[in-house]
């Protein structure tokens, strides 16, 4: 896989190169020159992009043109990921074996998170929110633990 590299030279300019990694070593495919201004750097990077497209016969997944579905990608920010597939799969398994009738939702959630990664009960409550977006109060844990998770 070809990548673009920017290297600061001894003269203070920025060199643009296309390279790939082979046997944990960087192999320079082509050197495009050195720039001393932002405009030159942009031009050299565009040349490198065109070279990669021609060399690999593969277009970029996210083209630089600001048209169509890609025009608003810069406006989005990833705020997190929830592992809903895992949670829903375990939930379905619990229903199939009748485990869902044994206790409260907190109890079932604690079982689910401990399948994913064993931890203390209080840490599991924190991880439930991180991985699945499910919030349980600590006080509810203490109350249900006292009553036997009924």
C-alpha positions as CSV (number, residue, x, y, z in Angstrom):
1,X,0.0,0.0,0.0
2,X,1.5,3.3,-1.1
3,X,1.5,6.2,1.3
4,X,2.6,9.9,1.2
5,X,5.3,11.1,3.4
6,X,6.3,14.6,4.4
7,X,9.9,15.0,5.6
8,X,11.5,18.1,6.9
9,X,14.9,18.5,5.2
10,X,18.1,20.0,6.7
11,X,17.5,23.2,4.8
12,X,14.1,23.6,6.5
13,X,12.0,22.7,3.5
14,X,9.4,19.9,3.4
15,X,10.0,17.0,1.0
16,X,7.2,14.9,-0.3
17,X,7.7,11.2,-1.0
18,X,5.6,8.2,-1.9
19,X,6.6,5.0,-0.1
20,X,5.6,1.6,1.1
21,X,6.7,-0.7,3.9
22,X,8.5,-4.0,3.2
23,X,10.1,-6.1,5.9
24,X,9.7,-3.3,8.4
25,X,11.7,-0.9,6.2
26,X,10.5,2.1,4.3
27,X,11.0,1.8,0.5
28,X,10.8,5.2,-1.3
29,X,9.0,4.8,-4.6
30,X,9.3,8.4,-5.8
31,X,10.5,11.7,-4.5
32,X,8.4,14.7,-5.7
33,X,10.6,17.5,-4.5
34,X,10.8,20.0,-1.6
35,X,8.6,22.9,-0.9
36,X,9.2,26.1,1.1
37,X,5.6,27.3,1.0
38,X,2.1,25.9,1.7
39,X,1.1,26.3,-2.0
40,X,4.1,24.3,-3.2
41,X,3.4,21.6,-0.6
42,X,-0.2,21.3,-1.7
43,X,0.9,21.0,-5.3
44,X,3.5,18.3,-4.5
45,X,0.9,16.3,-2.5
46,X,-1.5,16.5,-5.3
47,X,1.1,15.2,-7.7
48,X,1.8,12.3,-5.2
49,X,-1.9,11.5,-5.0
50,X,-2.2,11.4,-8.8
51,X,1.0,9.2,-9.0
52,X,-0.5,6.7,-6.5
53,X,-3.7,6.5,-8.4
54,X,-1.9,5.9,-11.7
55,X,0.7,3.5,-10.2
56,X,-1.8,1.4,-8.3
57,X,-4.8,1.7,-10.8
58,X,-7.0,2.4,-7.8
59,X,-8.9,5.6,-7.0
60,X,-9.0,7.1,-3.6
61,X,-11.9,6.0,-1.4
62,X,-12.6,9.6,-0.4
63,X,-11.9,11.8,-3.4
64,X,-11.0,15.4,-2.8
65,X,-13.9,16.8,-4.9
66,X,-16.6,18.4,-2.8
67,X,-19.6,16.9,-4.6
68,X,-22.1,14.2,-3.7
69,X,-22.2,12.2,-0.5
70,X,-18.6,13.1,0.5
71,X,-19.1,16.8,0.6
72,X,-20.0,16.9,4.3
73,X,-17.7,14.3,5.8
74,X,-15.5,17.1,7.4
75,X,-18.6,18.2,9.4
76,X,-18.9,14.9,11.3
77,X,-17.2,13.9,14.5
78,X,-17.1,10.3,15.9
79,X,-18.2,10.6,19.5
80,X,-18.0,6.9,20.3
81,X,-18.8,3.3,19.4
82,X,-21.2,1.0,21.1
83,X,-21.0,-2.8,20.8
84,X,-24.7,-3.4,20.1
85,X,-24.2,-6.5,18.0
86,X,-22.6,-8.3,21.0
87,X,-25.2,-7.0,23.4
88,X,-28.1,-8.0,21.2
89,X,-26.6,-11.5,20.6
90,X,-26.1,-12.2,24.3
91,X,-29.6,-10.9,25.0
92,X,-31.2,-13.3,22.4
93,X,-29.2,-16.2,23.9
94,X,-30.5,-15.3,27.4
95,X,-34.1,-15.4,26.1
96,X,-33.5,-18.7,24.3
97,X,-32.3,-20.4,27.4
98,X,-34.8,-18.7,29.7
99,X,-32.2,-16.7,31.6
100,X,-34.1,-13.5,31.1
101,X,-36.7,-14.6,33.7
102,X,-34.2,-15.1,36.5
103,X,-33.4,-11.5,37.5
104,X,-33.6,-7.8,36.9
105,X,-32.2,-5.9,33.9
106,X,-29.2,-4.9,36.0
107,X,-28.4,-8.5,36.8
108,X,-28.7,-9.5,33.1
109,X,-26.5,-6.6,32.1
110,X,-23.8,-7.6,34.6
111,X,-23.8,-11.1,33.3
112,X,-23.5,-9.8,29.7
113,X,-20.6,-7.4,30.5
114,X,-18.8,-10.1,32.4
115,X,-18.9,-12.4,29.4
116,X,-17.2,-9.7,27.4
117,X,-14.6,-8.9,30.0
118,X,-14.5,-10.1,33.6
119,X,-14.2,-7.2,36.1
120,X,-15.6,-6.3,39.5
121,X,-19.3,-5.6,39.7
122,X,-18.8,-1.8,40.2
123,X,-16.3,-1.6,37.3
124,X,-18.7,-3.7,35.2
125,X,-21.4,-1.0,35.8
126,X,-18.9,1.6,34.4
127,X,-18.0,-0.6,31.4
128,X,-21.6,-1.1,30.6
129,X,-22.0,2.6,29.9
130,X,-18.7,2.7,28.0
131,X,-19.4,-0.3,25.7
132,X,-23.2,-0.3,25.4
133,X,-24.4,3.1,26.5
134,X,-26.4,1.5,29.4
135,X,-26.5,3.4,32.6
136,X,-27.2,1.9,36.0
137,X,-26.8,3.7,39.3
138,X,-24.4,2.3,41.9
139,X,-27.1,2.7,44.5
140,X,-29.4,0.4,42.5
141,X,-26.7,-2.2,42.4
142,X,-26.4,-2.1,46.2
143,X,-30.2,-2.2,46.6
144,X,-30.6,-5.2,44.3
145,X,-27.6,-7.0,45.7
146,X,-29.2,-6.7,49.2
147,X,-32.5,-8.1,47.8
148,X,-30.8,-10.9,45.8
149,X,-31.3,-9.4,42.3
150,X,-35.0,-10.2,42.1
